[in-house]
Amino acid sequence: MDVEEGRVVKGIKFNKIKKVGSPVEYARYYNEQEADELVFLDIGASYKSKEIMIEVVREVSREVFIPLTVGGGIRNIDDMRGVLLAGADKVAVCTAALKEPLILSDGARIFGSQCIVLSIDAKKENGSWVAYTHGGRYNSGVDAIEWAKQGQALGAGEILLNSIDADGTKKGYDIELTRRVSEAVSIPVIASGGAGTLKHLLDVIHEGKADAAKRSARVGGTESGIRTDRGGPQVQEPSRLMGHYRRSERPY
């Protein structure tokens, strides 16, 4: 879920942003639906220099007991530690990693690679995909696929692949982009942007070779989701996502 100023928001291609509800209420709902994992991305933090939504993370982590990934405005190790101590299980880094790639290595060394998610906001430019920064506002000039490979080498344990072109369109994921990144790395790739039907989720798993598919709204009128290992996809019935676990205390 994208969050701005403490509210869940939705948009199209990272624009036309509108507020739709409380992140805590959404978290409760998805928890009741047995969602596999929650992702909160504070889309305002990286380009408006706002403080990370620590209080939201704390409240959500008290309400739900499934893995929680938090990103947006993560600038350094202290920011990582802050969201992890607040209750997040993983930290997603986008802009800061492009500015200072060693933040991935440092985070993996201190907290473990399983906690470090490289978030890539990718947009197609002249036949290839480029990584964008600051909530999709600035072209970094870095090839998104090569950046995914570098991110893995630096210690990221997972890739959150956000297609700017497909975001909010409900016309399906960017299959080609997802497949290219999935084939380039061995760590899990979570596809994001474009879900409109259950078939879109299936397509990005089967054709795009994603390990998981993220969506921020109801798909096809019901809650749907897919999670997979590289050995082959596993699909739950539409009302459920795959298993979840309770958090344990962390020594950060």
C-alpha positions as CSV (number, residue, x, y, z in Angstrom):
1,M,0.0,0.0,0.0
2,D,1.2,3.5,-0.8
3,V,0.9,5.9,2.1
4,E,1.2,9.7,2.2
5,E,0.8,11.9,5.2
6,G,-0.4,8.9,7.2
7,R,-3.2,7.9,4.7
8,V,-3.4,5.1,2.2
9,V,-3.4,6.6,-1.3
10,K,-3.9,5.4,-4.9
11,G,-2.8,6.8,-8.2
12,I,-2.1,6.1,-11.8
13,K,1.5,5.9,-13.1
14,F,2.7,7.5,-9.8
15,N,0.4,10.6,-10.5
16,K,-3.2,11.6,-9.8
17,I,-2.8,10.6,-6.2
18,K,-5.9,10.5,-4.0
19,K,-6.3,9.4,-0.4
20,V,-8.5,6.4,0.2
21,G,-8.3,5.4,3.9
22,S,-6.4,4.6,7.1
23,P,-3.4,2.3,6.8
24,V,-4.3,0.7,10.1
25,E,-7.8,-0.1,8.9
26,Y,-6.5,-1.6,5.6
27,A,-3.9,-3.6,7.6
28,R,-6.7,-5.1,9.8
29,Y,-8.7,-5.9,6.7
30,Y,-5.9,-7.7,4.9
31,N,-4.9,-9.5,8.1
32,E,-8.4,-10.8,8.4
33,Q,-8.2,-12.0,4.7
34,E,-5.0,-13.9,5.7
35,A,-2.8,-11.8,3.4
36,D,0.7,-13.2,3.0
37,E,2.5,-9.9,3.6
38,L,1.9,-6.2,3.9
39,V,4.0,-3.5,2.2
40,F,3.7,0.2,3.2
41,L,5.6,2.7,1.0
42,D,5.5,6.2,2.2
43,I,5.5,7.9,-1.2
44,G,5.7,11.4,0.1
45,A,8.8,10.9,2.4
46,S,11.5,10.7,-0.2
47,Y,10.7,13.9,-2.2
48,K,9.1,16.0,0.5
49,S,11.7,15.1,3.2
50,K,9.0,14.1,5.7
51,E,9.7,12.0,8.7
52,I,9.1,8.3,8.4
53,M,5.7,7.2,9.6
54,I,7.0,5.5,12.7
55,E,3.7,5.8,14.7
56,V,1.7,4.2,11.8
57,V,4.2,1.3,11.7
58,R,4.0,0.8,15.5
59,E,0.2,0.8,15.4
60,V,0.0,-1.6,12.5
61,S,2.5,-3.9,14.0
62,R,0.3,-4.1,17.1
63,E,-2.7,-5.0,15.0
64,V,-1.4,-7.6,12.6
65,F,1.0,-10.5,12.9
66,I,2.1,-11.1,9.3
67,P,5.3,-9.8,7.7
68,L,5.4,-6.1,7.3
69,T,7.7,-4.3,4.8
70,V,8.1,-0.5,5.2
71,G,9.8,1.9,2.8
72,G,9.9,5.5,1.8
73,G,12.3,8.1,3.2
74,I,14.8,5.5,4.3
75,R,18.1,7.4,4.1
76,N,20.5,5.7,6.4
77,I,21.1,2.9,8.9
78,D,19.4,4.8,11.7
79,D,16.2,5.0,9.6
80,M,16.3,1.3,9.0
81,R,16.8,0.6,12.6
82,G,13.9,2.9,13.5
83,V,11.3,1.2,11.3
84,L,12.5,-2.3,12.4
85,L,12.3,-1.4,16.1
86,A,8.8,0.1,15.4
87,G,7.7,-3.3,14.2
88,A,8.6,-3.8,10.5
89,D,10.1,-7.1,9.4
90,K,11.8,-5.7,6.3
91,V,13.0,-2.3,5.0
92,A,12.5,-1.2,1.4
93,V,15.1,1.3,0.1
94,C,14.8,3.1,-3.3
95,T,16.2,6.6,-3.7
96,A,18.9,6.3,-1.0
97,A,20.3,3.1,-2.5
98,L,20.8,4.8,-5.9
99,K,22.5,7.7,-4.2
100,E,24.6,5.6,-1.9
101,P,24.6,1.9,-2.9
102,L,26.6,0.8,0.1
103,I,23.5,1.4,2.3
104,L,22.4,-2.0,1.0
105,S,25.6,-3.7,2.1
106,D,25.7,-1.9,5.5
107,G,22.0,-2.8,6.1
108,A,22.6,-6.5,5.1
109,R,25.6,-6.7,7.4
110,I,23.9,-5.2,10.4
111,F,20.3,-6.6,10.1
112,G,20.7,-9.5,7.7
113,S,20.0,-9.6,3.9
114,Q,16.5,-11.0,4.7
115,C,15.6,-7.6,6.1
116,I,16.8,-5.5,3.1
117,V,14.5,-5.0,0.1
118,L,15.7,-3.1,-2.9
119,S,12.7,-1.2,-4.3
120,I,13.1,-0.3,-8.0
121,D,10.7,2.3,-9.6
122,A,11.2,1.4,-13.3
123,K,10.0,3.2,-16.4
124,K,10.6,2.3,-20.0
125,E,12.7,4.8,-21.9
126,N,13.8,4.3,-25.5
127,G,13.4,0.6,-25.4
128,S,14.9,-0.1,-22.0
129,W,13.9,0.4,-18.4
130,V,15.4,3.1,-16.2
131,A,15.4,3.3,-12.4
132,Y,13.7,6.5,-11.1
133,T,14.1,8.2,-7.7
134,H,12.1,10.4,-5.4
135,G,8.7,8.7,-5.9
136,G,9.1,8.3,-9.7
137,R,10.0,12.0,-10.2
138,Y,13.6,11.8,-11.4
139,N,15.3,9.7,-14.0
140,S,18.5,8.3,-12.4
141,G,19.9,7.2,-15.7
142,V,20.6,3.8,-14.2
143,D,19.5,0.7,-16.1
144,A,16.9,-1.0,-13.9
145,I,17.9,-4.5,-14.8
146,E,21.6,-3.9,-14.2
147,W,20.6,-2.1,-10.9
148,A,18.7,-5.2,-9.8
149,K,21.8,-7.3,-10.4
150,Q,24.0,-4.9,-8.5
151,G,21.5,-4.7,-5.7
152,Q,21.7,-8.4,-5.2
153,A,25.5,-8.3,-5.2
154,L,25.5,-5.6,-2.6
155,G,23.3,-7.7,-0.2
156,A,19.7,-7.0,-0.9
157,G,17.6,-10.1,-0.1
158,E,14.6,-9.2,-2.2
159,I,13.6,-7.0,-5.1
160,L,10.3,-5.0,-5.1
161,L,9.8,-4.1,-8.7
162,N,7.4,-1.2,-9.3
163,S,6.4,-0.5,-12.9
164,I,5.7,3.2,-13.3
165,D,4.1,2.5,-16.7
166,A,1.6,0.0,-15.3
167,D,1.0,1.5,-11.9
168,G,-2.7,2.0,-11.2
169,T,-3.8,1.1,-14.7
170,K,-5.4,-2.2,-13.8
171,K,-4.3,-3.5,-17.2
172,G,-1.8,-6.0,-16.0
173,Y,1.8,-6.0,-14.8
174,D,4.8,-5.2,-17.0
175,I,5.5,-8.9,-17.9
176,E,8.6,-8.3,-20.0
177,L,10.2,-6.1,-17.3
178,T,9.4,-8.6,-14.6
179,R,10.7,-11.5,-16.6
180,R,14.0,-9.7,-17.4
181,V,14.6,-8.8,-13.8
182,S,13.6,-12.3,-12.5
183,E,16.0,-13.9,-15.0
184,A,18.8,-11.6,-14.0
185,V,18.8,-12.3,-10.2
186,S,18.3,-15.3,-7.9
187,I,16.7,-13.5,-5.0
188,P,12.9,-13.1,-4.8
189,V,11.3,-10.6,-7.2
190,I,7.9,-9.1,-6.1
191,A,6.0,-7.5,-9.1
192,S,4.1,-4.4,-8.4
193,G,1.9,-2.2,-10.6
194,G,-1.0,-3.0,-12.9
195,A,-3.1,-5.6,-11.2
196,G,-6.7,-5.6,-12.3
197,T,-7.8,-9.2,-12.4
198,L,-6.8,-12.6,-11.0
199,K,-5.4,-13.5,-14.5
200,H,-3.0,-10.6,-14.2
201,L,-1.6,-12.1,-11.1
202,L,-1.3,-15.5,-12.7
203,D,0.3,-14.0,-15.8
204,V,3.1,-12.2,-13.9
205,I,3.9,-15.4,-12.0
206,H,3.8,-17.8,-14.9
207,E,5.0,-15.5,-17.7
208,G,6.9,-12.9,-15.8
209,K,8.6,-15.4,-13.5
210,A,7.9,-13.3,-10.4
211,D,8.1,-14.9,-7.0
212,A,5.2,-12.9,-5.7
213,A,2.7,-10.3,-7.0
214,K,1.8,-7.1,-5.0
215,R,-1.5,-5.3,-5.5
216,S,-3.0,-2.5,-3.4
217,A,-6.7,-3.0,-4.0
218,R,-9.2,-5.6,-4.5
219,V,-8.7,-7.6,-7.7
220,G,-11.7,-8.8,-9.7
221,G,-14.1,-8.1,-6.9
222,T,-12.4,-10.4,-4.4
223,E,-9.1,-10.7,-2.6
224,S,-6.7,-12.6,-4.6
225,G,-3.0,-13.4,-4.4
226,I,-0.2,-15.6,-5.5
227,R,3.1,-16.5,-3.9
228,T,5.7,-18.8,-5.4
229,D,9.2,-20.2,-5.0
230,R,11.5,-20.5,-7.9
231,G,10.7,-24.2,-8.1
232,G,7.2,-23.4,-9.3
233,P,4.1,-21.3,-8.5
234,Q,1.6,-22.1,-5.8
235,V,-1.8,-20.5,-6.1
236,Q,-4.3,-20.1,-3.2
237,E,-8.0,-19.9,-3.7
238,P,-9.0,-16.3,-4.5
239,S,-10.0,-15.3,-0.9
240,R,-6.7,-16.2,0.6
241,L,-3.0,-15.6,0.3
242,M,-0.3,-18.1,1.4
243,G,0.8,-18.6,5.0
244,H,1.8,-16.1,7.6
245,Y,3.7,-16.1,10.8
246,R,3.9,-14.2,14.1
247,R,6.7,-11.8,14.7
248,S,9.4,-12.6,17.3
249,E,11.3,-10.0,19.2
250,R,14.4,-8.6,17.4
251,P,17.7,-7.5,18.9
252,Y,18.2,-4.4,16.8
